[in-house]
Amino acid sequence: MTRVVHQPELDFLEDNYRDLVVKFKDKWVAISGYSLVGVGDSAAEALRQAVAAGCRRPMLVRLAPEAWEEPFFGCYR
């Protein structure tokens, strides 16, 4: 049996990746649900902003365009 897990953070990242990587290149971002809840030069800084916004467990991603290939996205849609 295949189990599909809904991950709104990944959906948000996929839908907004190009804009995010232009605006926040080489930054860390914190995503919760379909929202960006923190941005910083370190994961700790992005996490602090997310916690201040009321999010306890955001997804943290470093936007380093040279490290990712876009075909990664959409493989389960």
DOMI-481083 format. One record per atom (N, C-alpha, C, O, CB): residue number from 1; y, z, x; residue in three letters; atom name. Coordinates in nm, 4 decimals. Glycine has a CB too. Example, Ala and Ser with C-alpha at 12.3 -4.5 7.8 and 13.67 -1.06 7.14 Angstrom:
BEGIN
    k     north        up      east    r   a
    1   -0.5690    0.7800    1.3190  ALA   N
    1   -0.4500    0.7800    1.2300  ALA  CA
    1   -0.3300    0.7800    1.3200  ALA   C
    1   -0.3319    0.8465    1.4236  ALA   O
    1   -0.4473    0.9046    1.1308  ALA  CB
    2   -0.2250    0.7080    1.2850  SER   N
    2   -0.1060    0.7140    1.3670  SER  CA
    2    0.0030    0.7870    1.2900  SER   C
    2    0.1138    0.8039    1.3409  SER   O
    2   -0.0598    0.5725    1.4084  SER  CB
% end
This chain:
BEGIN
    k     north        up      east    r   a
    1   -0.1181    0.0000    0.0840  MET   N
    1    0.0000    0.0000    0.0000  MET  CA
    1    0.1247    0.0000    0.0887  MET   C
    1    0.1350    0.0806    0.1812  MET   O
    1   -0.0003    0.1221   -0.0957  MET  CB
    2    0.2170   -0.0880    0.0614  THR   N
    2    0.3417   -0.0962    0.1360  THR  CA
    2    0.4466   -0.0098    0.0693  THR   C
    2    0.4666   -0.0165   -0.0520  THR   O
    2    0.3901   -0.2416    0.1468  THR  CB
    3    0.5123    0.0701    0.1485  ARG   N
    3    0.6178    0.1570    0.0964  ARG  CA
    3    0.7519    0.1051    0.1455  ARG   C
    3    0.7731    0.0916    0.2660  ARG   O
    3    0.5961    0.3053    0.1399  ARG  CB
    4    0.8403    0.0769    0.0555  VAL   N
    4    0.9744    0.0312    0.0898  VAL  CA
    4    1.0691    0.1491    0.0770  VAL   C
    4    1.0796    0.2112   -0.0287  VAL   O
    4    1.0195   -0.0874   -0.0011  VAL  CB
    5    1.1373    0.1785    0.1854  VAL   N
    5    1.2326    0.2892    0.1865  VAL  CA
    5    1.3727    0.2298    0.1780  VAL   C
    5    1.4107    0.1451    0.2589  VAL   O
    5    1.2161    0.3788    0.3151  VAL  CB
    6    1.4483    0.2751    0.0793  HIS   N
    6    1.5855    0.2283    0.0649  HIS  CA
    6    1.6729    0.3033    0.1641  HIS   C
    6    1.6778    0.4263    0.1632  HIS   O
    6    1.6369    0.2478   -0.0808  HIS  CB
    7    1.7415    0.2290    0.2491  GLN   N
    7    1.8279    0.2889    0.3493  GLN  CA
    7    1.9668    0.2293    0.3360  GLN   C
    7    1.9962    0.1263    0.3967  GLN   O
    7    1.7716    0.2675    0.4920  GLN  CB
    8    2.0524    0.2929    0.2574  PRO   N
    8    2.1857    0.2382    0.2355  PRO  CA
    8    2.2666    0.2252    0.3643  PRO   C
    8    2.3514    0.1367    0.3752  PRO   O
    8    2.2605    0.3246    0.1377  PRO  CB
    9    2.2413    0.3120    0.4615  GLU   N
    9    2.3148    0.3030    0.5876  GLU  CA
    9    2.2850    0.1700    0.6593  GLU   C
    9    2.3754    0.1061    0.7132  GLU   O
    9    2.2788    0.4224    0.6790  GLU  CB
   10    2.1597    0.1302    0.6590  LEU   N
   10    2.1242    0.0020    0.7204  LEU  CA
   10    2.1818   -0.1150    0.6416  LEU   C
   10    2.2248   -0.2144    0.7001  LEU   O
   10    1.9721   -0.0120    0.7307  LEU  CB
   11    2.1827   -0.1033    0.5096  ASP   N
   11    2.2443   -0.2077    0.4266  ASP  CA
   11    2.3929   -0.2205    0.4603  ASP   C
   11    2.4438   -0.3313    0.4769  ASP   O
   11    2.2256   -0.1761    0.2755  ASP  CB
   12    2.4616   -0.1078    0.4704  PHE   N
   12    2.6046   -0.1077    0.5052  PHE  CA
   12    2.6258   -0.1708    0.6420  PHE   C
   12    2.7157   -0.2531    0.6592  PHE   O
   12    2.6615    0.0362    0.5034  PHE  CB
   13    2.5434   -0.1326    0.7398  LEU   N
   13    2.5570   -0.1863    0.8747  LEU  CA
   13    2.5335   -0.3371    0.8756  LEU   C
   13    2.6072   -0.4112    0.9407  LEU   O
   13    2.4592   -0.1168    0.9701  LEU  CB
   14    2.4331   -0.3816    0.8049  GLU   N
   14    2.4053   -0.5252    0.7986  GLU  CA
   14    2.5198   -0.6015    0.7313  GLU   C
   14    2.5628   -0.7058    0.7804  GLU   O
   14    2.2742   -0.5503    0.7233  GLU  CB
   15    2.5677   -0.5497    0.6209  ASP   N
   15    2.6735   -0.6183    0.5451  ASP  CA
   15    2.8067   -0.6222    0.6192  ASP   C
   15    2.8867   -0.7133    0.5978  ASP   O
   15    2.6928   -0.5509    0.4112  ASP  CB
   16    2.8313   -0.5240    0.7062  ASN   N
   16    2.9622   -0.5105    0.7709  ASN  CA
   16    2.9584   -0.5232    0.9223  ASN   C
   16    3.0585   -0.4973    0.9891  ASN   O
   16    3.0218   -0.3791    0.7353  ASN  CB
   17    2.8445   -0.5627    0.9770  TYR   N
   17    2.8257   -0.5616    1.1222  TYR  CA
   17    2.9337   -0.6390    1.1972  TYR   C
   17    2.9932   -0.5862    1.2911  TYR   O
   17    2.6907   -0.6187    1.1564  TYR  CB
   18    2.9594   -0.7607    1.1579  ARG   N
   18    3.0562   -0.8437    1.2327  ARG  CA
   18    3.1953   -0.7807    1.2343  ARG   C
   18    3.2608   -0.7777    1.3385  ARG   O
   18    3.0642   -0.9847    1.1715  ARG  CB
   19    3.2402   -0.7309    1.1203  ASP   N
   19    3.3720   -0.6670    1.1153  ASP  CA
   19    3.3752   -0.5387    1.1973  ASP   C
   19    3.4720   -0.5118    1.2684  ASP   O
   19    3.4109   -0.6371    0.9708  ASP  CB
   20    3.2691   -0.4600    1.1868  LEU   N
   20    3.2633   -0.3338    1.2609  LEU  CA
   20    3.2640   -0.3564    1.4114  LEU   C
   20    3.3341   -0.2865    1.4847  LEU   O
   20    3.1391   -0.2554    1.2214  LEU  CB
   21    3.1865   -0.4536    1.4575  VAL   N
   21    3.1773   -0.4751    1.6013  VAL  CA
   21    3.3081   -0.5298    1.6587  VAL   C
   21    3.3396   -0.5048    1.7751  VAL   O
   21    3.0627   -0.5705    1.6326  VAL  CB
   22    3.3835   -0.6033    1.5793  VAL   N
   22    3.5152   -0.6509    1.6250  VAL  CA
   22    3.6135   -0.5342    1.6302  VAL   C
   22    3.6877   -0.5184    1.7272  VAL   O
   22    3.5694   -0.7632    1.5314  VAL  CB
   23    3.6131   -0.4537    1.5260  LYS   N
   23    3.7103   -0.3448    1.5155  LYS  CA
   23    3.6765   -0.2253    1.6055  LYS   C
   23    3.7662   -0.1594    1.6582  LYS   O
   23    3.7193   -0.2986    1.3716  LYS  CB
   24    3.5469   -0.1979    1.6227  PHE   N
   24    3.5045   -0.0764    1.6936  PHE  CA
   24    3.4107   -0.1060    1.8110  PHE   C
   24    3.3180   -0.0291    1.8365  PHE   O
   24    3.4358    0.0184    1.5967  PHE  CB
   25    3.4337   -0.2158    1.8822  LYS   N
   25    3.3472   -0.2534    1.9939  LYS  CA
   25    3.3363   -0.1388    2.0945  LYS   C
   25    3.4361   -0.0779    2.1330  LYS   O
   25    3.4007   -0.3804    2.0631  LYS  CB
   26    3.2132   -0.1113    2.1358  ASP   N
   26    3.1805   -0.0067    2.2336  ASP  CA
   26    3.2138    0.1343    2.1865  ASP   C
   26    3.2277    0.2253    2.2682  ASP   O
   26    3.2530   -0.0335    2.3618  ASP  CB
   27    3.2265    0.1527    2.0574  LYS   N
   27    3.2480    0.2858    1.9988  LYS  CA
   27    3.1200    0.3308    1.9289  LYS   C
   27    3.0309    0.2503    1.9019  LYS   O
   27    3.3682    0.2845    1.8984  LYS  CB
   28    3.1124    0.4579    1.9008  TRP   N
   28    3.0068    0.5128    1.8174  TRP  CA
   28    3.0602    0.5229    1.6755  TRP   C
   28    3.1751    0.5619    1.6549  TRP   O
   28    2.9585    0.6518    1.8702  TRP  CB
   29    2.9778    0.4882    1.5776  VAL   N
   29    3.0159    0.5033    1.4381  VAL  CA
   29    2.9127    0.5896    1.3673  VAL   C
   29    2.7943    0.5876    1.4009  VAL   O
   29    3.0295    0.3655    1.3689  VAL  CB
   30    2.9591    0.6648    1.2695  ALA   N
   30    2.8729    0.7460    1.1847  ALA  CA
   30    2.8791    0.6863    1.0447  ALA   C
   30    2.9870    0.6652    0.9894  ALA   O
   30    2.9163    0.8977    1.1851  ALA  CB
   31    2.7619    0.6597    0.9884  ILE   N
   31    2.7528    0.5970    0.8566  ILE  CA
   31    2.6717    0.6877    0.7656  ILE   C
   31    2.5670    0.7400    0.8039  ILE   O
   31    2.6885    0.4550    0.8654  ILE  CB
   32    2.7227    0.7050    0.6443  SER   N
   32    2.6507    0.7818    0.5432  SER  CA
   32    2.6564    0.7038    0.4131  SER   C
   32    2.7644    0.6720    0.3634  SER   O
   32    2.7109    0.9255    0.5258  SER  CB
   33    2.5399    0.6733    0.3585  GLY   N
   33    2.5367    0.5911    0.2384  GLY  CA
   33    2.5976    0.4560    0.2689  GLY   C
   33    2.5585    0.3892    0.3646  GLY   O
   33    2.6112    0.6594    0.1220  GLY  CB
   34    2.6922    0.4164    0.1881  TYR   N
   34    2.7598    0.2881    0.2090  TYR  CA
   34    2.9002    0.3072    0.2666  TYR   C
   34    2.9907    0.2282    0.2396  TYR   O
   34    2.7677    0.2106    0.0772  TYR  CB
   35    2.9170    0.4138    0.3467  SER   N
   35    3.0508    0.4456    0.3979  SER  CA
   35    3.0501    0.4763    0.5465  SER   C
   35    2.9548    0.5329    0.6002  SER   O
   35    3.1088    0.5632    0.3225  SER  CB
   36    3.1579    0.4378    0.6108  LEU   N
   36    3.1834    0.4750    0.7488  LEU  CA
   36    3.2512    0.6119    0.7446  LEU   C
   36    3.3582    0.6262    0.6855  LEU   O
   36    3.2724    0.3670    0.8238  LEU  CB
   37    3.1894    0.7129    0.8070  VAL   N
   37    3.2431    0.8488    0.7974  VAL  CA
   37    3.2909    0.9052    0.9304  VAL   C
   37    3.3394    1.0182    0.9358  VAL   O
   37    3.1393    0.9398    0.7402  VAL  CB
   38    3.2776    0.8271    1.0389  GLY   N
   38    3.3268    0.8733    1.1677  GLY  CA
   38    3.3231    0.7634    1.2717  GLY   C
   38    3.2373    0.6752    1.2671  GLY   O
   38    3.2462    0.9916    1.2152  GLY  CB
   39    3.4164    0.7687    1.3656  VAL   N
   39    3.4244    0.6728    1.4768  VAL  CA
   39    3.4696    0.7491    1.5993  VAL   C
   39    3.5590    0.8333    1.5907  VAL   O
   39    3.5224    0.5534    1.4449  VAL  CB
   40    3.4084    0.7207    1.7138  GLY   N
   40    3.4524    0.7875    1.8351  GLY  CA
   40    3.4000    0.7227    1.9606  GLY   C
   40    3.3169    0.6321    1.9557  GLY   O
   40    3.4110    0.9297    1.8324  GLY  CB
   41    3.4498    0.7704    2.0738  ASP   N
   41    3.4030    0.7209    2.2034  ASP  CA
   41    3.2669    0.7794    2.2396  ASP   C
   41    3.1995    0.7287    2.3293  ASP   O
   41    3.5046    0.7541    2.3125  ASP  CB
   42    3.2265    0.8850    2.1710  SER   N
   42    3.0949    0.9452    2.1936  SER  CA
   42    3.0278    0.9706    2.0585  SER   C
   42    3.0934    0.9759    1.9545  SER   O
   42    3.1071    1.0782    2.2755  SER  CB
   43    2.8962    0.9859    2.0633  ALA   N
   43    2.8220    1.0176    1.9411  ALA  CA
   43    2.8668    1.1527    1.8861  ALA   C
   43    2.8753    1.1715    1.7648  ALA   O
   43    2.6695    1.0182    1.9683  ALA  CB
   44    2.8953    1.2464    1.9761  ALA   N
   44    2.9397    1.3800    1.9334  ALA  CA
   44    3.0714    1.3729    1.8573  ALA   C
   44    3.0897    1.4421    1.7572  ALA   O
   44    2.9548    1.4727    2.0547  ALA  CB
   45    3.1629    1.2890    1.9052  GLU   N
   45    3.2926    1.2749    1.8375  GLU  CA
   45    3.2755    1.2136    1.6978  GLU   C
   45    3.3357    1.2612    1.6016  GLU   O
   45    3.3881    1.1877    1.9224  GLU  CB
   46    3.1943    1.1091    1.6867  ALA   N
   46    3.1689    1.0470    1.5559  ALA  CA
   46    3.0995    1.1460    1.4622  ALA   C
   46    3.1294    1.1503    1.3428  ALA   O
   46    3.0827    0.9192    1.5720  ALA  CB
   47    3.0072    1.2251    1.5162  LEU   N
   47    2.9372    1.3251    1.4359  LEU  CA
   47    3.0331    1.4342    1.3876  LEU   C
   47    3.0246    1.4771    1.2725  LEU   O
   47    2.8226    1.3876    1.5168  LEU  CB
   48    3.1235    1.4790    1.4737  ARG   N
   48    3.2222    1.5803    1.4331  ARG  CA
   48    3.3059    1.5301    1.3147  ARG   C
   48    3.3321    1.6047    1.2203  ARG   O
   48    3.3148    1.6169    1.5523  ARG  CB
   49    3.3472    1.4040    1.3208  GLN   N
   49    3.4252    1.3471    1.2108  GLN  CA
   49    3.3416    1.3398    1.0822  GLN   C
   49    3.3918    1.3670    0.9732  GLN   O
   49    3.4768    1.2066    1.2488  GLN  CB
   50    3.2156    1.3034    1.0961  ALA   N
   50    3.1278    1.2950    0.9791  ALA  CA
   50    3.1090    1.4324    0.9153  ALA   C
   50    3.1141    1.4459    0.7930  ALA   O
   50    2.9912    1.2358    1.0183  ALA  CB
   51    3.0877    1.5329    0.9977  VAL   N
   51    3.0709    1.6696    0.9465  VAL  CA
   51    3.1987    1.7165    0.8784  VAL   C
   51    3.1930    1.7798    0.7730  VAL   O
   51    3.0326    1.7668    1.0605  VAL  CB
   52    3.3136    1.6860    0.9375  ALA   N
   52    3.4418    1.7224    0.8768  ALA  CA
   52    3.4620    1.6531    0.7424  ALA   C
   52    3.5315    1.7048    0.6550  ALA   O
   52    3.5568    1.6873    0.9710  ALA  CB
   53    3.4005    1.5348    0.7262  ALA   N
   53    3.4100    1.4610    0.5998  ALA  CA
   53    3.3053    1.5082    0.4983  ALA   C
   53    3.2997    1.4574    0.3863  ALA   O
   53    3.3935    1.3109    0.6253  ALA  CB
   54    3.2228    1.6053    0.5379  GLY   N
   54    3.1238    1.6610    0.4457  GLY  CA
   54    2.9847    1.6012    0.4570  GLY   C
   54    2.8989    1.6286    0.3731  GLY   O
   54    3.1713    1.6437    0.3077  GLY  CB
   55    2.9611    1.5209    0.5580  CYS   N
   55    2.8297    1.4585    0.5781  CYS  CA
   55    2.7556    1.5340    0.6880  CYS   C
   55    2.8058    1.5468    0.7996  CYS   O
   55    2.8440    1.3067    0.6149  CYS  CB
   56    2.6376    1.5833    0.6569  ARG   N
   56    2.5637    1.6614    0.7558  ARG  CA
   56    2.4669    1.5791    0.8401  ARG   C
   56    2.4363    1.6176    0.9530  ARG   O
   56    2.4882    1.7696    0.6868  ARG  CB
   57    2.4181    1.4663    0.7875  ARG   N
   57    2.3188    1.3888    0.8612  ARG  CA
   57    2.3489    1.2388    0.8557  ARG   C
   57    2.2763    1.1644    0.7898  ARG   O
   57    2.1792    1.4162    0.8055  ARG  CB
   58    2.4528    1.1938    0.9227  PRO   N
   58    2.4847    1.0506    0.9208  PRO  CA
   58    2.3934    0.9730    1.0160  PRO   C
   58    2.3264    1.0308    1.1015  PRO   O
   58    2.6324    1.0278    0.9588  PRO  CB
   59    2.3927    0.8441    0.9991  MET   N
   59    2.3282    0.7563    1.0957  MET  CA
   59    2.4328    0.7261    1.2026  MET   C
   59    2.5441    0.6850    1.1701  MET   O
   59    2.2727    0.6236    1.0279  MET  CB
   60    2.3983    0.7460    1.3294  LEU   N
   60    2.4896    0.7205    1.4405  LEU  CA
   60    2.4467    0.5934    1.5124  LEU   C
   60    2.3295    0.5759    1.5458  LEU   O
   60    2.4931    0.8408    1.5388  LEU  CB
   61    2.5437    0.5046    1.5357  VAL   N
   61    2.5158    0.3753    1.5989  VAL  CA
   61    2.6260    0.3458    1.6999  VAL   C
   61    2.7442    0.3650    1.6711  VAL   O
   61    2.5057    0.2608    1.4923  VAL  CB
   62    2.5874    0.2997    1.8170  ARG   N
   62    2.6860    0.2526    1.9153  ARG  CA
   62    2.7005    0.1028    1.8969  ARG   C
   62    2.6019    0.0292    1.9020  ARG   O
   62    2.6434    0.2881    2.0633  ARG  CB
   63    2.8223    0.0577    1.8756  LEU   N
   63    2.8487   -0.0835    1.8516  LEU  CA
   63    2.8717   -0.1555    1.9844  LEU   C
   63    2.9851   -0.1745    2.0284  LEU   O
   63    2.9706   -0.1012    1.7582  LEU  CB
   64    2.7621   -0.1942    2.0457  ALA   N
   64    2.7644   -0.2669    2.1726  ALA  CA
   64    2.7067   -0.4054    2.1462  ALA   C
   64    2.5849   -0.4230    2.1509  ALA   O
   64    2.6834   -0.1909    2.2853  ALA  CB
   65    2.7908   -0.5031    2.1189  PRO   N
   65    2.7432   -0.6343    2.0752  PRO  CA
   65    2.6479   -0.7026    2.1720  PRO   C
   65    2.5607   -0.7782    2.1291  PRO   O
   65    2.8592   -0.7230    2.0519  PRO  CB
   66    2.6623   -0.6780    2.3001  GLU   N
   66    2.5728   -0.7422    2.3950  GLU  CA
   66    2.4314   -0.6839    2.3903  GLU   C
   66    2.3382   -0.7416    2.4463  GLU   O
   66    2.6289   -0.7297    2.5348  GLU  CB
   67    2.4158   -0.5696    2.3237  ALA   N
   67    2.2859   -0.5031    2.3200  ALA  CA
   67    2.2024   -0.5411    2.1974  ALA   C
   67    2.0822   -0.5147    2.1955  ALA   O
   67    2.3055   -0.3539    2.3231  ALA  CB
   68    2.2624   -0.6019    2.0961  TRP   N
   68    2.1909   -0.6328    1.9726  TRP  CA
   68    2.1948   -0.7810    1.9445  TRP   C
   68    2.2865   -0.8519    1.9859  TRP   O
   68    2.2498   -0.5557    1.8551  TRP  CB
   69    2.0950   -0.8257    1.8746  GLU   N
   69    2.0935   -0.9620    1.8248  GLU  CA
   69    2.0948   -0.9540    1.6733  GLU   C
   69    2.0162   -0.8794    1.6148  GLU   O
   69    1.9692   -1.0419    1.8774  GLU  CB
   70    2.1809   -1.0279    1.6100  GLU   N
   70    2.1945   -1.0204    1.4655  GLU  CA
   70    2.0688   -1.0535    1.3870  GLU   C
   70    2.0527   -1.0004    1.2771  GLU   O
   70    2.3016   -1.1103    1.4230  GLU  CB
   71    1.9771   -1.1391    1.4367  PRO   N
   71    1.8571   -1.1654    1.3561  PRO  CA
   71    1.7752   -1.0410    1.3256  PRO   C
   71    1.6860   -1.0452    1.2408  PRO   O
   71    1.7701   -1.2647    1.4264  PRO  CB
   72    1.8040   -0.9298    1.3937  PHE   N
   72    1.7375   -0.8028    1.3629  PHE  CA
   72    1.7555   -0.7668    1.2158  PHE   C
   72    1.6659   -0.7094    1.1537  PHE   O
   72    1.7925   -0.6899    1.4521  PHE  CB
   73    1.8708   -0.8006    1.1610  PHE   N
   73    1.9019   -0.7642    1.0237  PHE  CA
   73    1.8342   -0.8569    0.9249  PHE   C
   73    1.8057   -0.9727    0.9552  PHE   O
   73    2.0514   -0.7655    1.0017  PHE  CB
   74    1.8092   -0.8045    0.8070  GLY   N
   74    1.7617   -0.8860    0.6963  GLY  CA
   74    1.6134   -0.9146    0.6967  GLY   C
   74    1.5660   -0.9938    0.6151  GLY   O
   74    1.8335   -1.0125    0.6955  GLY  CB
   75    1.5390   -0.8525    0.7862  CYS   N
   75    1.3978   -0.8857    0.7941  CYS  CA
   75    1.3176   -0.8309    0.6756  CYS   C
   75    1.2035   -0.8723    0.6552  CYS   O
   75    1.3405   -0.8331    0.9233  CYS  CB
   76    1.3739   -0.7400    0.5983  TYR   N
   76    1.3025   -0.6840    0.4838  TYR  CA
   76    1.3672   -0.7161    0.3514  TYR   C
   76    1.3313   -0.6570    0.2496  TYR   O
   76    1.2917   -0.5364    0.4981  TYR  CB
   77    1.4621   -0.8087    0.3499  ARG   N
   77    1.5306   -0.8398    0.2247  ARG  CA
   77    1.4640   -0.9556    0.1553  ARG   C
   77    1.5077   -0.9966    0.0478  ARG   O
   77    1.6774   -0.8711    0.2494  ARG  CB
% end
